[in-house]
């Protein structure tokens, strides 16, 4: 019996012991965490569910965690920007791929020379929504940024195909070059017009100096980092997209017809001093003529333009090699007749990445592009196609009568009004404007550019966990340009000089001439970086970067021109066939080098506290020995408040992050060797061309930024806000030396100016993807205040008479400067009361200007600042949605608080010459009380020839940049992944008070800008 009890007790003890062993046994779990593209995710928090037992992944995405007994045997994976996942290890090994959350489709952001998690970024960095970007259907990728990012102003210089764009990040920071720096796959450039929109994978805007300081001397105006699409693992994936559209003008002014024109000019003639009130004016007499036309010159000039685009790509690969090949073709014929305003571009790109070993990777990304442009005068510049279409009197026809003695089949266009014979024998009552259709026909300005852009890189991971990586890259940006402009002689002979060198020739392009130029630019970038990414003790994460870079740039150009070609057909439009008199040729070359060393470090504690510091040293050949090197530091910090323990019960807040940063960046965009004195030699005599300045140095932009990122509803609704102060010191100005002491020589560069930009930026995003109707809203708005703080001691202001602007301390850069409009004089008594001295002979009906100094006369002393060309407010609103297989999106974009000098308004509505006018002049002053806005019609000066605020207009606008609807077909049964058919509209609606052709024009003075066109596009996208 005792024996049985001992056996029973032993058995119970054994079972209890086994039970205790099982109860206290611990399971060791290992695994790897990646994103949806199989890329490792460092810093992912891996936690045993409902415990404080946790770890984080290392630089290779790997983790190890020993589970505690007596608690849930499941793991929860948390990573900012990705959906949290809870799983059972089942066997001690668990690999997992996290999916992006609704907050961000791409939480890893490409920044300076490396990538960072969005959570760890402490500077002001904005990632562009590529879904919104891809639907803009814009040929220039930079223009597609319109309305996408707070604080980024983008506008087309003109609407002409192939013309450039203006992009500004946080205002105008300098009096010189304000262009941003683009970095494409690690290769820097100032222009991305060659880039295919469909090749862009991501775009990141580095707005503040803390984010951009790593690029040093070229980052003062902001940086846009672009990565292009690369190959991916798996079977070949083929994408083909084609769209075609037509383009039309919009918002054209209403001009006078022939009857209205004759009425208006008759009134002007009778209001002109010296003409009898009861006399018959030439315009009244002209009504009996039978050769008058009634031409709508705008209708004759503009037509429906066309565009087409074809893109194709194939990508795929294995675990070791991934590839992508893409090609594209874009062509647009503009909205001006005769197809002399076209643009055409060909692209080819290849991308190959190979994993030679587990640690060694090599790759190349190379793009070839070829662009052709038929260039017209698109900004009111000579010969002014658009300008003359608005000036040309409607009584003149487009073509001459075949009975006209000056008619010829090769030159059938009307020119000088009503030609009657040699020696200026034409009717001067209709002015000497040019025929815009003839200008188009005889314009032959061809511009071509071939460009090679890309890089070759090698990358090696020294340690087994791949935490230490060395990367070496060679980038190239090589372009060859060829411009050829043959100016054909045409028009009526207006010779009245017996010594005329070319009698009998038309007055335009006398004599015919050819101007031809070729150039090449070669930029090479050699970059080496060492990157260390590591996690320690589960809570400490570091990312260190060291690098060196060498940039060399060489450019050369050669050109020549000749005149008086006996034969002008295309086969003879070469320099050899021109006259040997008045020969001109030129050749030049320049180069510069930039040597740089840089480093950055980011520290993250427990995914709550973040700090980043950078320093870059640049040595440039553009500066003298004493100031060759510039140093550009930055520091920033961030705090994710929502990750704190005390926030764990605040469930409605998904993310709350505070950011602060300070940094400096530079600007070296001045001509080469400005520190050196230039001389010339002629006949053994050496003359100074320009005195050098050995002390000239970098412009330095210092920027302070405070920001907050806030998210609720599991980050479906997110909000970001920034306040910044951006100050640029040592701005490079040119100073003229007194001619009495040094003679007339070129101006010398000095560091003297200071400009400040400051403002607020707000961004809002809301996503709803949980129902059949899915939609996304992106909105942004930014304010900007621009002020000049300082100029050089002997430069009180900088005047530009061509644009009617003045730059002066206390005002925005390039502010408009002139007289202030104060209505219209109604009676002689009003004139005499306002003007003690009427030196200009003002009469009732003339423009009244404010007498600011109270001296009883209107002169240059009464000028003041009358307008600001720098936008005070920019905004954008993007909406995209889908329901089942349908999708719909639109983009609104606008600016507020910006002025433009409308020179075109001045010359067509206020000029004292008999040009055509807008119909608004029918309501001009015609007696006391009839108008207080439009002066009397006259061929005398009525005040309209003065630079004044009456021509400075509010150029604010709201524009529907894009609207698109699409349908995706399910065609998998025939071996096609999907087919999407879409229809898109561009610039369909513009709301503005500006009376010029286009409020978006970037010119300081609008002399007749080629307008933006509205477009209707239909496209098809196929994924095989």
QUIQUI-V167431 format. One record per residue. D_FIRST is the distance of its C-alpha to the first C-alpha in Angstrom with 1 decimal. Layout:
D_FIRST
D_FIRST
This chain:
0.0
3.8
5.3
5.1
6.3
8.7
9.9
10.5
12.3
14.2
15.3
16.5
18.3
19.9
21.1
22.5
24.1
25.7
26.8
28.4
30.1
31.5
32.6
34.5
35.8
39.7
42.1
45.4
48.2
51.6
54.7
58.4
60.5
64.0
66.7
67.8
70.1
67.2
68.5
65.9
65.5
64.9
63.6
61.5
58.8
55.4
52.9
49.3
49.7
49.4
48.8
51.0
49.7
52.8
55.1
58.5
59.9
62.0
65.5
64.3
62.3
58.9
56.0
52.4
49.9
46.2
44.6
42.4
39.0
38.4
41.9
44.0
44.0
47.6
50.8
54.1
57.3
60.3
63.8
67.0
69.2
66.3
64.0
60.5
57.7
53.9
51.8
48.3
48.2
45.9
45.1
46.4
50.1
52.7
56.4
58.5
62.2
63.3
66.1
68.9
68.8
71.7
73.1
74.1
74.3
74.5
72.8
73.7
77.3
79.8
81.5
83.3
82.4
78.8
76.5
74.6
72.2
74.2
71.9
72.8
76.6
78.2
81.9
83.9
83.0
83.5
82.2
84.4
83.0
83.9
83.6
86.5
88.4
88.4
90.1
93.2
95.1
97.0
98.5
97.9
94.2
95.2
96.9
93.8
92.3
94.6
92.7
89.3
88.7
89.6
92.2
93.4
97.0
98.0
101.4
103.5
106.7
108.5
107.7
109.3
107.1
105.9
107.0
104.4
102.3
101.9
98.3
97.8
94.6
95.0
98.7
101.7
100.7
103.8
107.5
107.1
104.6
101.8
100.1
96.3
94.5
92.6
89.9
89.0
86.0
86.8
90.5
92.9
95.9
98.3
98.8
96.4
99.0
98.2
94.5
93.3
91.6
89.1
88.0
86.7
83.0
82.9
85.3
84.5
87.0
86.7
88.7
88.4
89.1
85.5
84.6
87.8
88.4
86.6
89.8
92.0
95.7
95.7
93.3
95.5
96.1
92.6
90.6
89.5
86.8
86.7
84.2
85.1
83.0
81.3
79.6
76.0
73.4
73.4
76.0
79.6
80.4
84.0
85.7
89.3
91.2
94.8
96.7
100.3
102.2
105.5
106.7
109.3
110.9
110.1
111.7
115.2
117.9
120.7
123.9
127.5
129.2
132.8
134.4
132.2
132.9
136.6
136.5
134.5
136.7
139.8
138.6
137.8
141.3
143.0
140.8
141.9
144.7
148.0
147.5
149.7
148.0
150.2
150.2
148.4
145.4
144.7
141.5
143.4
146.0
143.3
142.3
145.3
144.1
142.9
140.8
138.2
134.6
131.7
128.8
125.2
124.4
120.7
120.5
122.5
120.3
116.8
115.2
111.7
109.7
107.1
103.9
101.4
98.2
96.1
92.9
90.6
87.5
84.8
81.7
78.5
76.7
73.6
70.9
73.4
76.8
78.0
81.6
84.0
87.6
89.7
93.3
95.4
99.0
100.5
104.1
105.9
109.5
110.4
112.2
115.7
118.0
118.7
115.3
116.4
113.3
110.5
107.4
105.4
102.3
100.3
96.9
94.6
91.3
88.6
85.3
83.0
79.7
77.9
74.6
75.6
72.2
69.2
71.0
74.7
76.6
80.3
82.4
85.9
87.4
91.1
93.5
97.0
99.3
102.9
104.7
108.2
110.0
113.4
114.3
116.3
117.5
114.6
114.8
118.5
119.5
122.7
123.8
121.8
121.1
119.3
121.7
124.8
123.4
123.4
126.8
128.9
131.3
130.6
134.3
133.9
132.6
130.1
132.6
136.3
138.8
140.0
143.5
142.6
144.5
141.4
139.1
137.6
134.9
132.9
133.3
133.7
132.1
134.1
134.3
137.0
138.0
140.8
142.3
146.1
147.2
147.0
147.2
144.6
146.0
143.1
142.6
141.1
140.4
137.1
135.8
134.7
131.1
129.8
128.7
124.8
124.7
127.1
124.9
121.9
123.9
125.2
122.1
120.6
118.0
115.2
112.2
109.6
106.5
104.1
100.9
98.0
95.0
91.5
89.3
87.4
84.2
81.4
78.1
75.5
72.1
71.4
67.7
64.8
64.1
67.8
68.2
71.4
74.2
77.7
80.3
83.9
86.3
90.0
91.7
95.1
97.5
100.7
103.4
106.9
109.3
112.7
114.9
118.2
120.6
123.9
126.1
128.7
132.0
132.8
134.6
138.2
140.6
141.3
143.5
146.3
146.6
149.3
147.3
144.1
142.5
141.1
143.6
142.9
139.1
136.8
135.8
132.1
130.7
134.2
134.2
131.2
128.7
125.5
122.8
120.0
117.1
114.2
111.4
108.1
105.2
102.4
99.4
96.6
93.3
91.1
87.8
84.8
81.7
78.4
75.7
72.3
69.8
66.4
63.5
61.7
58.5
58.4
61.2
64.1
66.4
69.7
72.5
75.2
78.4
81.1
84.1
87.6
90.3
93.8
96.1
99.5
102.1
105.4
107.9
111.4
114.0
117.3
119.8
123.3
125.8
129.2
131.7
134.3
132.9
135.7
133.2
130.1
128.2
124.7
125.7
127.9
125.6
125.0
126.4
128.8
130.8
131.6
134.8
135.1
136.2
133.7
131.0
127.8
124.8
121.9
118.9
116.2
112.8
110.2
106.8
104.2
100.9
97.9
95.3
92.1
88.9
86.2
82.7
80.3
76.9
74.5
71.4
68.9
66.1
63.3
65.6
67.2
69.8
72.3
75.2
77.7
80.6
83.2
86.3
88.9
91.9
94.8
97.8
100.7
104.0
105.6
105.7
107.6
106.2
105.6
103.5
102.1
98.4
96.7
93.3
91.3
88.1
85.8
82.7
80.6
77.4
75.2
72.4
70.2
69.6
67.5
64.8
64.2
61.1
63.2
64.5
61.2
61.6
65.2
64.4
68.0
69.2
68.3
70.3
72.3
73.9
76.6
78.9
81.6
83.7
86.7
88.5
91.7
93.2
96.6
99.5
101.7
103.6
107.1
109.5
109.0
110.7
111.9
111.8
114.6
118.3
119.9
123.4
125.9
128.9
132.1
135.3
134.0
133.2
129.6
128.6
125.4
123.6
120.7
119.8
116.2
113.7
111.5
109.4
108.3
104.5
101.7
101.5
98.2
96.4
93.9
91.6
89.2
86.8
84.3
82.1
79.3
77.2
75.6
73.5
71.9
70.3
68.2
71.4
73.2
75.8
76.8
79.6
81.1
83.8
85.7
88.5
90.5
93.4
95.0
97.8
99.8
101.8
104.4
105.6
108.0
111.5
114.8
117.7
121.3
123.5
127.0
129.4
132.2
130.4
128.5
130.1
128.4
125.1
121.5
119.2
116.8
113.0
111.7
108.4
109.2
107.8
104.7
103.3
100.4
98.4
95.8
94.0
90.9
89.0
86.7
84.6
82.6
80.4
78.6
76.7
75.3
73.6
71.0
73.1
75.4
78.3
77.6
80.0
80.6
83.0
84.3
86.9
88.4
91.2
92.6
95.4
97.6
100.2
102.3
104.6
106.8
106.4
108.7
111.4
113.4
115.8
118.9
117.4
117.7
116.8
116.5
118.8
118.7
121.8
120.6
117.6
119.1
116.2
115.9
113.0
113.3
111.1
109.3
109.5
107.4
108.3
111.3
112.2
115.2
118.3
121.5
123.5
121.9
123.1
124.5
125.9
129.4
132.7
134.2
137.7
140.2
139.6
135.9
136.8
139.2
136.9
134.0
135.9
138.5
139.2
139.0
139.4
137.6
139.9
137.2
138.3
136.9
134.2
133.1
129.6
129.2
127.1
125.8
128.0
125.2
127.4
130.0
133.0
134.5
134.1
131.4
130.8
128.1
127.4
126.0
123.2
119.6
116.1
115.8
112.6
109.2
108.2
104.6
102.3
100.7
98.0
96.3
93.8
92.1
90.0
88.2
86.4
84.6
82.7
81.4
80.6
79.0
81.5
84.3
84.8
87.3
88.3
91.1
92.1
94.4
95.9
98.4
100.1
101.7
104.1
106.0
109.8
112.0
115.7
117.2
120.2
120.7
121.2
123.8
125.8
125.8
126.1
127.9
129.9
133.7
134.2
134.4
130.9
129.0
126.9
124.0
125.1
124.2
127.5
129.3
128.3
129.8
131.9
135.2
136.5
135.3
132.0
131.3
128.5
126.8
124.6
126.9
130.2
133.6
134.3
136.8
137.7
138.1
135.3
133.5
130.8
128.6
129.2
127.4
123.8
122.3
119.3
120.7
119.4
116.0
113.7
110.1
108.3
105.0
103.5
100.6
100.2
98.0
97.3
95.2
93.9
92.1
90.4
88.5
86.6
84.0
83.9
80.8
82.1
79.0
79.7
82.7
81.0
82.1
79.6
81.9
85.5
86.7
90.2
91.6
94.7
95.5
98.2
99.3
101.4
102.1
102.7
104.1
104.8
107.2
110.4
111.6
114.8
114.6
113.3
109.8
108.1
105.6
108.3
107.4
111.1
112.3
115.5
115.5
118.6
117.5
114.0
112.8
110.5
106.9
106.9
104.7
102.9
101.4
99.0
97.1
94.4
91.8
88.6
86.8
83.4
82.8
